[in-house]
Each structure stands twice: as structure tokens, then as C-alpha cells.
Amino acid sequence: MYRSFHIKNEIRILAIDDSALIGNQIMIIGAFFRGGEWLDGVMRAYITRDGMDSTDIITNMIMSSKHREQIRVIMLDGMTYAGFNPVDINYIWELTGIPVVVVMRTYPDLRKIGDALLHLPEPKKRMDIILRAGNITQVRTKPGYNPLYIQCAGIEAQHAAKIVRLTATRSNIPEPLRVAHLIATGIVLGESRGKA
């Protein structure tokens, strides 16, 4: 069952990205955006490097936020955080009632991911969470740019793609995710670096 809503230019988005992999507890930053233009707030939390707590931590971030009632979409940078800490986007959608859109720069190599997970506890459980995210859809934000790839829960792919294109205002990457990345890396490393 998909949530039905009109996609406005100033749609409220919570975009979440993680910081550099330094230490065992990795900071994640949530950036509250109106469309691809206005940053309205920032929040942070910590998840375990290569752990299994990202879904619960992200859900708690959302449920405890003063912006919760305004958020129309949760936007994530990839299916795993803090190394290989997988996010169950369907669980987040079911618990919060807010659609989730995962944005990826490249098409995920599931075989390589599976091989990497073999070096961690509960590899099958981790892979099951990743596979549950469902179909991968290609999205082109601008002519001449490489395509992005998305997965989503609680929203049809065509609507998720429209939101990704709408919010990619300054680069190929949706601005809410780009800013969340800059804040996360800047806080942890002293200066922002790398690509969102």
C-alpha cells in the first residue's frame, strides 16, 4: 500500500548520510529540507560500524524529531551505513508511515556485497535486509549526467524518481543528501570532503 500525496516543489524531506568510518560508533546526520532548496534543520545520531542497529537508530531519529509530522519522504544514501550496517527500508516505512527512497550512484553489485558480508556476523540476515528493499530503478536527473539508481518503500518508483529529479538542484545528487554528507564529513574530519 502506497501513501498518496501531491509532490510539491517544497516537499519536506529528511535526508540521512553517514560520516567517515573512524572508530566504532559512526555519526549519521539527518538534514531536513524543503525540496532541493532550503535547509530547515539538522539532527545526528550514532550507529555501530558494521553493526545491525542502523534501522532502529534511524527509526528512533524520525519518531523523536519535532519535524516528524512534516516529513513526507525519508531519503537515504545507499542501503548500508557505517560500512555494512544494513537499513531495512520496509520496516522504517511500516513503523513511521513515511515513504523511504534510497539513492545510489552506481548499480549495486550484489555478488560483491554478498562476498564482503561473509566476513561479518549474520551475513544471511544482512543480505536478506538488502534484498528486501526490492526493485532497483534507474533515474536520470539531468541530461549528460550519469544515471542514479533508487529503491523505495511506501512510494511508487515513478513518484520517487520525480522527487529525486526535483531535488537534484545543484548536482546530480539530490541536494538534501549532498548537504547531509557535507555536514557529516565536516564535523568528523574537520572539513567536508568526498562525494555524497
ROTORDREN-136233 format. One line per field, with one value per residue (C-alpha): residue in one letter; residue number from 1; x, y, z. Coordinates in nm, 4 decimals, padded with zeros to 6 digits. Example, Ala and Ser with C-alpha at 12.3 -4.5 7.8 and 13.67 -1.06 7.14 Angstrom:
<pts>
aa = (a | s)
i = (1 | 2)
u = (01.2300 | 01.3670)
v = (-00.4500 | -00.1060)
w = (00.7800 | 00.7140)
</pts>
This chain:
<pts>
aa = (m | y | r | s | f | h | i | k | n | e | i | r | i | l | a | i | d | d | s | a | l | i | g | n | q | i | m | i | i | g | a | f | f | r | g | g | e | w | l | d | g | v | m | r | a | y | i | t | r | d | g | m | d | s | t | d | i | i | t | n | m | i | m | s | s | k | h | r | e | q | i | r | v | i | m | l | d | g | m | t | y | a | g | f | n | p | v | d | i | n | y | i | w | e | l | t | g | i | p | v | v | v | v | m | r | t | y | p | d | l | r | k | i | g | d | a | l | l | h | l | p | e | p | k | k | r | m | d | i | i | l | r | a | g | n | i | t | q | v | r | t | k | p | g | y | n | p | l | y | i | q | c | a | g | i | e | a | q | h | a | a | k | i | v | r | l | t | a | t | r | s | n | i | p | e | p | l | r | v | a | h | l | i | a | t | g | i | v | l | g | e | s | r | g | k | a)
i = (1 | 2 | 3 | 4 | 5 | 6 | 7 | 8 | 9 | 10 | 11 | 12 | 13 | 14 | 15 | 16 | 17 | 18 | 19 | 20 | 21 | 22 | 23 | 24 | 25 | 26 | 27 | 28 | 29 | 30 | 31 | 32 | 33 | 34 | 35 | 36 | 37 | 38 | 39 | 40 | 41 | 42 | 43 | 44 | 45 | 46 | 47 | 48 | 49 | 50 | 51 | 52 | 53 | 54 | 55 | 56 | 57 | 58 | 59 | 60 | 61 | 62 | 63 | 64 | 65 | 66 | 67 | 68 | 69 | 70 | 71 | 72 | 73 | 74 | 75 | 76 | 77 | 78 | 79 | 80 | 81 | 82 | 83 | 84 | 85 | 86 | 87 | 88 | 89 | 90 | 91 | 92 | 93 | 94 | 95 | 96 | 97 | 98 | 99 | 100 | 101 | 102 | 103 | 104 | 105 | 106 | 107 | 108 | 109 | 110 | 111 | 112 | 113 | 114 | 115 | 116 | 117 | 118 | 119 | 120 | 121 | 122 | 123 | 124 | 125 | 126 | 127 | 128 | 129 | 130 | 131 | 132 | 133 | 134 | 135 | 136 | 137 | 138 | 139 | 140 | 141 | 142 | 143 | 144 | 145 | 146 | 147 | 148 | 149 | 150 | 151 | 152 | 153 | 154 | 155 | 156 | 157 | 158 | 159 | 160 | 161 | 162 | 163 | 164 | 165 | 166 | 167 | 168 | 169 | 170 | 171 | 172 | 173 | 174 | 175 | 176 | 177 | 178 | 179 | 180 | 181 | 182 | 183 | 184 | 185 | 186 | 187 | 188 | 189 | 190 | 191 | 192 | 193 | 194 | 195 | 196)
u = (00.0000 | 00.1475 | 00.0974 | -00.0817 | 00.0393 | 00.0946 | 00.4618 | 00.5143 | 00.8299 | 00.8889 | 00.8177 | 00.9600 | 01.2452 | 01.4665 | 01.7927 | 02.0384 | 02.4055 | 02.6907 | 03.0318 | 03.3789 | 03.4481 | 03.6552 | 03.6107 | 03.3368 | 03.0499 | 02.9789 | 02.7882 | 02.4879 | 02.3377 | 01.9781 | 01.9167 | 01.5610 | 01.4940 | 01.2110 | 01.2506 | 01.6024 | 01.6454 | 01.6007 | 01.7714 | 01.5360 | 01.7213 | 01.9847 | 01.9961 | 02.2521 | 02.2800 | 02.5404 | 02.5334 | 02.7754 | 03.0367 | 02.9436 | 02.6685 | 02.2982 | 02.1443 | 02.1007 | 01.7305 | 01.6393 | 01.8554 | 01.7159 | 01.3601 | 01.4184 | 01.5632 | 01.2476 | 00.9996 | 01.1658 | 01.2028 | 00.9987 | 00.9767 | 00.8207 | 00.4695 | 00.6083 | 00.8357 | 00.6895 | 00.9892 | 01.2980 | 01.5959 | 01.8906 | 02.2346 | 02.2584 | 02.1313 | 02.4093 | 02.5575 | 02.8769 | 03.0324 | 02.7853 | 02.5153 | 02.2049 | 01.8897 | 01.5503 | 01.3579 | 01.0316 | 01.0448 | 01.1031 | 00.8098 | 00.5815 | 00.6734 | 00.6734 | 00.4249 | 00.6757 | 00.7950 | 01.1652 | 01.3788 | 01.7313 | 01.9634 | 02.2745 | 02.5392 | 02.6058 | 02.4105 | 02.4883 | 02.6999 | 02.5099 | 02.7692 | 03.0494 | 02.8288 | 02.7478 | 03.1179 | 03.2002 | 02.9205 | 03.0730 | 03.3403 | 03.0788 | 02.8370 | 02.4939 | 02.5754 | 02.2475 | 02.0370 | 02.2238 | 02.1793 | 01.8092 | 01.7585 | 01.9359 | 01.7359 | 01.4043 | 01.4491 | 01.3101 | 01.3444 | 01.6181 | 01.5108 | 01.7358 | 01.6841 | 01.8416 | 01.8389 | 01.9907 | 02.0964 | 02.4597 | 02.4862 | 02.5360 | 02.2166 | 02.1356 | 01.9633 | 01.6859 | 01.4936 | 01.1864 | 00.9294 | 00.5837 | 00.6026 | 00.5861 | 00.9178 | 00.7921 | 00.6993 | 01.0290 | 01.2145 | 01.0259 | 01.1332 | 01.4962 | 01.4932 | 01.3150 | 01.5725 | 01.8894 | 01.9211 | 02.2982 | 02.4459 | 02.3490 | 02.2826 | 01.9673 | 02.0597 | 01.9300 | 02.1698 | 02.4570 | 02.4220 | 02.3817 | 02.7085 | 02.8925 | 02.7793 | 02.8628 | 03.2131 | 03.2837 | 03.2008 | 03.4020 | 03.7005 | 03.7179 | 03.6437 | 03.3939 | 03.5304 | 03.4361 | 03.1219 | 02.7779)
v = (00.0000 | 00.3321 | 00.6640 | 00.9043 | 01.2620 | 01.5520 | 01.6230 | 01.9926 | 02.1841 | 02.2358 | 01.8761 | 01.8131 | 01.5620 | 01.4103 | 01.3050 | 01.0889 | 01.0207 | 00.8825 | 01.0262 | 00.8842 | 00.5397 | 00.6482 | 00.4449 | 00.2008 | 00.4477 | 00.6304 | 00.9580 | 00.9883 | 01.3256 | 01.3974 | 01.7121 | 01.8484 | 02.0076 | 02.1771 | 02.0453 | 02.0906 | 02.4479 | 02.5126 | 02.3511 | 02.3711 | 02.1701 | 01.9123 | 01.6175 | 01.3491 | 01.0019 | 00.7259 | 00.3738 | 00.0845 | 00.0262 | -00.2953 | -00.3467 | -00.4250 | -00.1205 | 00.1325 | 00.0544 | 00.1066 | 00.4171 | 00.5816 | 00.4938 | 00.6452 | 00.9596 | 01.0024 | 00.9202 | 01.1549 | 01.4508 | 01.7672 | 01.7718 | 01.4226 | 01.5352 | 01.7460 | 01.4837 | 01.3475 | 01.1423 | 00.9886 | 00.9864 | 00.7555 | 00.7400 | 00.3695 | 00.0543 | 00.0237 | 00.2717 | 00.2698 | 00.0050 | -00.2838 | -00.1889 | -00.2594 | -00.0471 | -00.2186 | 00.0439 | -00.1518 | -00.1709 | 00.2056 | 00.2693 | 00.0351 | 00.1875 | 00.5561 | 00.5671 | 00.7838 | 00.6638 | 00.5850 | 00.6444 | 00.5008 | 00.6801 | 00.5099 | 00.6468 | 00.3073 | -00.0110 | -00.2319 | -00.5413 | -00.7879 | -01.0607 | -00.8381 | -00.7262 | -01.0886 | -01.1796 | -00.8873 | -00.9819 | -01.3285 | -01.1627 | -01.0274 | -01.1843 | -01.2869 | -01.2481 | -01.4054 | -01.1754 | -00.8724 | -00.9840 | -01.0558 | -00.6964 | -00.5630 | -00.7880 | -00.6949 | -00.3382 | -00.4578 | -00.3420 | -00.1043 | 00.1763 | 00.3949 | 00.7718 | 01.0458 | 01.3796 | 01.5938 | 01.5499 | 01.4465 | 01.3208 | 00.9578 | 00.7901 | 00.7309 | 00.4203 | 00.4127 | 00.1688 | 00.2653 | 00.1615 | 00.3138 | 00.5086 | 00.4159 | 00.4298 | 00.6894 | 00.9269 | 00.8614 | 00.9364 | 01.2648 | 01.3658 | 01.2745 | 01.4850 | 01.7739 | 01.7890 | 01.7475 | 02.1247 | 02.1784 | 01.8489 | 01.5001 | 01.4106 | 01.5332 | 01.8450 | 01.7121 | 01.4146 | 01.6290 | 01.8655 | 01.5813 | 01.4368 | 01.7705 | 01.8241 | 01.4686 | 01.4663 | 01.8235 | 01.7538 | 01.4313 | 01.5207 | 01.8925 | 01.9748 | 01.8243 | 01.6033 | 01.3287 | 01.2859 | 01.2495)
w = (00.0000 | -00.1084 | 00.0585 | -00.1743 | -00.1810 | -00.4148 | -00.4878 | -00.4225 | -00.5049 | -00.1311 | -00.0290 | 00.3205 | 00.3115 | 00.5791 | 00.4122 | 00.6064 | 00.5367 | 00.7431 | 00.8203 | 00.7680 | 00.9123 | 01.2104 | 01.5270 | 01.6190 | 01.6528 | 01.3277 | 01.3190 | 01.0909 | 01.0030 | 00.9171 | 00.7106 | 00.6956 | 00.3594 | 00.1765 | -00.1767 | -00.3055 | -00.1857 | 00.1875 | 00.4838 | 00.7823 | 01.0459 | 01.1301 | 01.3677 | 01.4481 | 01.5899 | 01.6087 | 01.4672 | 01.5058 | 01.2406 | 01.0523 | 01.3087 | 01.2828 | 01.4508 | 01.1678 | 01.1112 | 01.4768 | 01.5180 | 01.2042 | 01.3049 | 01.6507 | 01.4902 | 01.2867 | 01.5626 | 01.8135 | 01.5757 | 01.6201 | 01.2378 | 01.2236 | 01.1253 | 00.8394 | 00.6806 | 00.3565 | 00.2402 | 00.4005 | 00.1637 | 00.2269 | 00.0676 | -00.0125 | 00.1578 | 00.4163 | 00.6604 | 00.8675 | 00.6455 | 00.6154 | 00.8669 | 00.6515 | 00.6621 | 00.6406 | 00.4460 | 00.4534 | 00.8329 | 00.8548 | 00.6204 | 00.8168 | 01.1535 | 01.0584 | 00.7713 | 00.5824 | 00.2394 | 00.2022 | -00.1080 | -00.1319 | -00.3754 | -00.5188 | -00.7566 | -00.9142 | -00.9658 | -00.6653 | -00.7248 | -00.5067 | -00.5559 | -00.4221 | -00.1353 | -00.0503 | -00.0515 | 00.1801 | 00.4200 | 00.4675 | 00.6833 | 00.9265 | 01.1756 | 01.0412 | 00.6695 | 00.5559 | 00.7744 | 00.6397 | 00.2782 | 00.3346 | 00.4536 | 00.1440 | -00.0924 | 00.0751 | -00.0487 | -00.3816 | -00.7386 | -00.8493 | -01.0838 | -01.2944 | -01.2746 | -01.4848 | -01.3056 | -01.5799 | -01.9436 | -01.9713 | -01.6132 | -01.5188 | -01.4034 | -01.0381 | -00.9056 | -00.6499 | -00.4343 | -00.2403 | 00.0183 | 00.0561 | -00.2697 | -00.6373 | -00.8214 | -01.0694 | -00.7852 | -00.6064 | -00.9310 | -00.9656 | -00.6124 | -00.6872 | -01.0054 | -00.8315 | -00.5511 | -00.7628 | -00.7859 | -00.7709 | -00.8855 | -00.9945 | -00.6295 | -00.4515 | -00.2553 | 00.0800 | 00.0593 | -00.0660 | 00.2298 | 00.4835 | 00.3502 | 00.3720 | 00.7306 | 00.8406 | 00.6936 | 00.8010 | 01.1652 | 01.1867 | 00.9671 | 01.0402 | 00.6770 | 00.4351 | 00.1607 | -00.0816 | -00.2862 | -00.1363)
</pts>
